[in-house]
Amino acid sequence: MITTEQLIEIFKNYQDPELLIDIWTLKLVYDYKIMENKVWVLLTFTSPLCPFGPQMVHELEALIKEKGAAEVTIEITFEPPWQPSDEIREMLGV
């Protein structure tokens, strides 16, 4: 069974393929829940047209299942639209 700590560690180690910064730091994970052995994640992308979106969902599902989740649901939302923080802007040099 996956723990909250393991799930957050996955988020902290999974990099956005374009920005090469982890999705936890980017704040792309809006919410998550672990219910018994099922995991639900509310995720956004840096852009609605993100070409890596399906790849990210597939890879995250696999990583979460590797840690013991029997079922993984990743819901994508663009509300609110993602906005980089000042810290992220600085990291990206913009």
FIVOSE-919255 format. One record per residue: residue number from 1; residue in three letters; x, y, z of N, C-alpha, C, CB in turn. Coordinates in steps of 0.05 Angstrom, whole numbers, plus 5000, padded with zeros to 4 digits. Glycine has a CB too. Layout:
N
num	residu	n.c1	n.c2	n.c3	ca.c1	ca.c2	ca.c3	c.c1	c.c2	c.c3	cb.c1	cb.c2	cb.c3
NUM	ALA	X	Y	Z	X	Y	Z	X	Y	Z	X	Y	Z
...
! end
This chain:
94
num	residu	n.c1	n.c2	n.c3	ca.c1	ca.c2	ca.c3	c.c1	c.c2	c.c3	cb.c1	cb.c2	cb.c3
1	MET	5017	4976	5000	5000	5000	5000	5018	5025	5000	4981	5000	5025
2	ILE	5011	5044	4983	5027	5069	4981	5020	5088	5004	5022	5082	4954
3	THR	5041	5102	5013	5037	5122	5035	5037	5150	5023	5059	5119	5057
4	THR	5028	5169	5039	5029	5197	5030	5057	5206	5025	5016	5215	5052
5	GLU	5076	5197	5042	5104	5205	5038	5115	5194	5012	5121	5194	5062
6	GLN	5108	5169	5005	5117	5157	4980	5106	5172	4956	5110	5127	4979
7	LEU	5080	5179	4958	5067	5194	4936	5080	5221	4932	5037	5197	4942
8	ILE	5085	5236	4953	5098	5262	4951	5126	5259	4940	5098	5276	4978
9	GLU	5140	5238	4948	5167	5233	4938	5167	5228	4908	5180	5209	4953
10	ILE	5146	5215	4898	5144	5211	4869	5141	5238	4856	5119	5193	4862
11	PHE	5123	5255	4866	5119	5282	4855	5145	5298	4856	5097	5297	4870
12	LYS	5160	5296	4877	5185	5311	4880	5207	5301	4862	5195	5310	4909
13	ASN	5205	5277	4852	5226	5265	4835	5218	5264	4806	5233	5238	4845
14	TYR	5193	5270	4800	5184	5269	4772	5186	5297	4759	5155	5259	4770
15	GLN	5203	5300	4739	5208	5326	4726	5189	5330	4703	5237	5328	4717
16	ASP	5180	5355	4701	5165	5363	4677	5185	5360	4654	5155	5393	4679
17	PRO	5177	5346	4632	5196	5340	4610	5206	5365	4596	5183	5322	4591
18	GLU	5191	5387	4596	5200	5411	4582	5217	5429	4600	5176	5427	4572
19	LEU	5208	5433	4625	5221	5452	4643	5243	5440	4659	5201	5465	4661
20	LEU	5243	5413	4662	5263	5398	4677	5264	5407	4706	5291	5402	4664
21	ILE	5241	5413	4717	5237	5419	4745	5215	5400	4755	5229	5450	4750
22	ASP	5217	5390	4779	5197	5371	4788	5169	5383	4791	5206	5360	4815
23	ILE	5150	5366	4788	5122	5375	4787	5112	5385	4815	5104	5353	4778
24	TRP	5126	5377	4836	5118	5386	4863	5127	5415	4866	5131	5368	4885
25	THR	5152	5421	4859	5162	5449	4860	5146	5467	4842	5192	5449	4853
26	LEU	5139	5457	4818	5124	5473	4799	5095	5477	4808	5124	5459	4772
27	LYS	5087	5462	4828	5059	5463	4838	5039	5455	4817	5053	5492	4848
28	LEU	5046	5435	4802	5028	5424	4782	5008	5404	4794	5043	5410	4760
29	VAL	5014	5394	4818	4996	5377	4833	4978	5395	4850	5012	5356	4851
30	TYR	4953	5396	4842	4934	5413	4857	4922	5399	4881	4911	5422	4838
31	ASP	4919	5373	4880	4908	5358	4902	4914	5328	4898	4877	5363	4904
32	TYR	4911	5313	4919	4914	5284	4917	4901	5271	4941	4944	5275	4916
33	LYS	4892	5246	4937	4880	5231	4959	4888	5202	4956	4849	5234	4959
34	ILE	4892	5189	4979	4897	5161	4980	4874	5149	4996	4925	5153	4994
35	MET	4858	5131	4983	4835	5119	4995	4840	5089	4994	4809	5127	4981
36	GLU	4846	5077	5017	4853	5049	5019	4877	5044	5000	4829	5030	5011
37	ASN	4873	5031	4978	4895	5025	4960	4891	5038	4932	4898	4995	4956
38	LYS	4875	5060	4933	4870	5075	4908	4881	5103	4911	4839	5076	4902
39	VAL	4892	5114	4890	4903	5141	4890	4889	5158	4869	4934	5140	4885
40	TRP	4882	5182	4878	4870	5202	4860	4887	5227	4861	4840	5208	4869
41	VAL	4894	5237	4837	4911	5261	4835	4897	5281	4816	4939	5253	4824
42	LEU	4896	5306	4826	4887	5328	4809	4912	5343	4800	4867	5347	4825
43	LEU	4916	5342	4774	4941	5352	4762	4935	5373	4740	4957	5329	4750
44	THR	4953	5391	4737	4951	5409	4714	4977	5408	4699	4945	5438	4724
45	PHE	4978	5421	4676	5002	5423	4660	5009	5453	4658	4999	5410	4632
46	THR	5033	5458	4650	5042	5486	4647	5026	5500	4625	5072	5488	4641
47	SER	5015	5485	4607	4999	5496	4585	4978	5475	4577	5017	5503	4561
48	PRO	4954	5485	4569	4934	5466	4559	4943	5450	4534	4908	5480	4553
49	LEU	4962	5461	4520	4972	5449	4496	4997	5433	4500	4977	5470	4474
50	CYS	5003	5426	4525	5027	5411	4533	5030	5386	4516	5028	5405	4563
51	PRO	5051	5384	4500	5054	5360	4483	5061	5335	4499	5075	5365	4462
52	PHE	5071	5339	4524	5079	5316	4540	5058	5307	4560	5104	5324	4556
53	GLY	5034	5319	4559	5013	5312	4578	5007	5283	4580	4988	5327	4571
54	PRO	5000	5269	4558	4994	5241	4559	5017	5224	4570	4985	5230	4532
55	GLN	5041	5231	4562	5065	5217	4572	5068	5220	4602	5091	5227	4557
56	MET	5064	5245	4612	5066	5250	4640	5046	5233	4656	5062	5280	4646
57	VAL	5021	5233	4647	5000	5218	4660	5007	5188	4661	4973	5222	4646
58	HIS	5015	5177	4639	5023	5149	4637	5046	5143	4656	5030	5142	4608
59	GLU	5067	5159	4655	5090	5154	4672	5084	5156	4702	5113	5173	4665
60	LEU	5068	5177	4709	5060	5180	4737	5043	5157	4747	5046	5206	4741
61	GLU	5024	5148	4730	5008	5125	4738	5026	5100	4743	4988	5118	4715
62	ALA	5045	5095	4726	5063	5072	4729	5080	5075	4755	5082	5070	4705
63	LEU	5091	5098	4760	5107	5103	4784	5090	5099	4809	5119	5131	4784
64	ILE	5066	5108	4809	5049	5105	4833	5041	5076	4837	5024	5123	4830
65	LYS	5035	5062	4815	5029	5033	4817	5053	5017	4827	5019	5023	4791
66	GLU	5077	5025	4819	5101	5011	4828	5104	5012	4858	5126	5023	4815
67	LYS	5093	5033	4871	5095	5036	4900	5072	5022	4914	5095	5065	4907
68	GLY	5055	5008	4899	5035	4991	4911	5006	4999	4908	5040	4990	4939
69	ALA	5000	5021	4894	4972	5029	4890	4959	5009	4870	4970	5058	4880
70	ALA	4935	5000	4877	4921	4982	4860	4907	4996	4837	4900	4965	4875
71	GLU	4899	5021	4842	4885	5037	4823	4894	5066	4824	4854	5034	4827
72	VAL	4898	5078	4801	4907	5106	4800	4889	5121	4781	4937	5108	4792
73	THR	4879	5144	4790	4863	5161	4773	4877	5188	4774	4833	5163	4783
74	ILE	4884	5198	4750	4896	5224	4748	4877	5241	4732	4925	5223	4735
75	GLU	4866	5261	4746	4848	5280	4733	4863	5305	4725	4824	5287	4753
76	ILE	4858	5314	4701	4872	5338	4691	4853	5362	4692	4883	5334	4662
77	THR	4863	5385	4702	4847	5409	4703	4864	5433	4694	4835	5413	4732
78	PHE	4850	5453	4685	4864	5478	4678	4851	5501	4693	4863	5484	4648
79	GLU	4836	5494	4715	4824	5514	4732	4834	5511	4760	4793	5511	4732
80	PRO	4849	5529	4771	4857	5554	4757	4881	5548	4738	4865	5575	4777
81	PRO	4884	5564	4718	4907	5561	4700	4934	5563	4716	4907	5582	4677
82	TRP	4953	5546	4709	4978	5547	4723	4993	5573	4717	4996	5523	4714
83	GLN	5004	5584	4738	5020	5608	4736	5046	5603	4751	5005	5634	4747
84	PRO	5069	5608	4739	5094	5604	4754	5097	5624	4776	5118	5605	4735
85	SER	5107	5615	4799	5112	5633	4821	5137	5650	4814	5117	5617	4848
86	ASP	5142	5670	4830	5167	5686	4826	5192	5669	4828	5168	5709	4847
87	GLU	5191	5650	4847	5214	5632	4850	5218	5615	4825	5210	5613	4874
88	ILE	5197	5605	4813	5199	5589	4789	5208	5607	4766	5172	5576	4782
89	ARG	5198	5631	4764	5206	5649	4743	5237	5654	4745	5191	5676	4744
90	GLU	5246	5657	4769	5275	5661	4773	5291	5637	4765	5280	5668	4803
91	MET	5281	5613	4772	5294	5588	4765	5296	5585	4734	5280	5564	4777
92	LEU	5275	5595	4720	5273	5593	4691	5287	5616	4677	5245	5591	4682
93	GLY	5295	5636	4692	5309	5659	4680	5290	5677	4665	5330	5650	4662
94	VAL	5264	5679	4673	5245	5697	4660	5235	5718	4679	5222	5681	4648
! end
